[in-house]
Amino acid sequence: MDAVMPLSSSTRWGMVLTGIVQGLLCYLLTVYLIPKESGWLYYGLPGSLALSSVLLFTVVSFRQRALWGWLALILVVVLAMGGWLKSNLGDGDIWRQYGTMWSYGWCLLLMALLVLPWLQYRLQPHPEMARYAHFYNQQWQNTLTLLLIAVANGLVWLILLLWSGLFELANIRFFSRLFFETQWFAYLIIGLVTALTVILARQQTRLIAAIQKLLALIATGLLPLVSLLALLFLATLAFSGLAVISQRVSAAGLLSALALIQLLLTAMVWEPQRSRLPYPQALRYLILVAILLTPVYALMAGWALWLRVDQYGWTTDRLHGVLVVFVLLAWSIGYLVSLLRHRDDPSASLGRVHLGVSLLGLALLVLLYTPVLDSWRISVNSHMSRYHSGKINADQVSLYMLSHSGNPGRKALLSLQNDADFIQDAKRQRQLTRLINGDLTPTEKLTSAILAKNVLVAKGEPSPDDALWAAVIERRYLVESCSDSDSCVLVSQDLNGDGQPEWVLYAFGDRMVLVFSREGKGWAFKANATLPAEINKATLLEAVAQGKVGAKPKAWQDMVLGDETVVLDYRR
């Protein structure tokens, strides 16, 4: 097999050492450093992964000064983005930080795919090759290398699983413990296999070219089908109208996916220096018409998104959707202009469009982790603006969204503490206070002893036993307000006419009623209902004192068929 650019023995060993060191560094960070100081999660982990990844994909010689200059610049950018993210996220719980870093990691991966071809063009010059041709080849190379890394790691771990299983048959558990119970070994193997796979992919051109050719042939077959689908959809809309699109929640996503698939398949099939698509004339014209109409899909996706923004305001997902539509619109318009201005051979113009779109996408990804496109700030400001303008009421304020929006969301929660309309409802006030204090799981703190202390037993009722509180604890997620003293009332009442009273728990803060019936030596949950807004604690206690708490027979009954009873669930 021929090599793209032969790597010296010292460079290959350096790449292997880089993979091993990165694996062990990830082990130290995740096992020892991050649990003690969360700053390592934002600086150490993404910074080291960014440096080692770029190094493995771009290094030709470790003595190349330009390589270290670019690595220093990348490190500064990644650390700056991580620092801003940490300051904007605030002191949330660790699992929420991990969720945010998971999204940030995917963003860094996409940024790497966009920036690597530019770095490789600078560090691995090919004077005989045009910029876009080099960009096109390297984009394939990098994407397929990532695919090979995933496959290689999967195969290695399957072999290790077989290895440990075979020796366990002989009662030797050393390999099982080493492979799957020793954390540092797993990190080391992943780093080593990743480095070796990158070396293999960079050294062997025919391996990558064969996979690329296969995928390009598949794309060549799919492009006419997708183009036909797009044209048929537009023809259908001419009769059904755009109103049907506005009624579907997923319209923007489907239209964006259609435009993205059309553009990606076209980019895969239309190789550099190819003056026209490799199809018969009829199919080629079909595809060209679909490409020329791609801006229409992008515009419809933007329109569908704007309808949702106008109806419900901005959210993080909608902002990301708008940015995707913006990139797709720029990409499709670039195709449209190139095909109309250079009808004989638009390949050079299409190449410039691809380069421009890659830079546009990279810039937007960076801006997402700066104050310019702070999705949390934009969504929180939009939500609170809708509340203060009267477009939504206090019950429609999403405390969940605000609590998951970093520092902007926390500031909004603090402002709601001074909002008389919002905190006049006891349940909303309790939820708000809990979120501000960081107490996200109050039900876990609710115990039988706390219930027995806090729940008010109606006057004249017998004292409940411990078995009742144990039964209530199993449904504590329905009665969170019982963690506050005297917020819940317990009343005994015979609801089935058997002469044995049931216990009825009224949780006014949760607007909930729970019924428990005696079964053996314990109590079993039987029913629950939502309290009407007109009923409060004073109303209940007054009704109990006057003996006006009773049961109303149901007009609709169950059916009896022979000796069998059919229980009917009537709609209220």
Order of alpha helices (4+ residues) and beta strands (2+ residues): alpha-alpha-alpha-alpha-alpha-alpha-alpha-alpha-alpha-alpha-alpha-alpha-alpha-alpha-alpha-alpha-alpha-alpha-alpha-alpha-alpha-alpha-beta-alpha-beta-beta-beta-beta-alpha-beta-beta
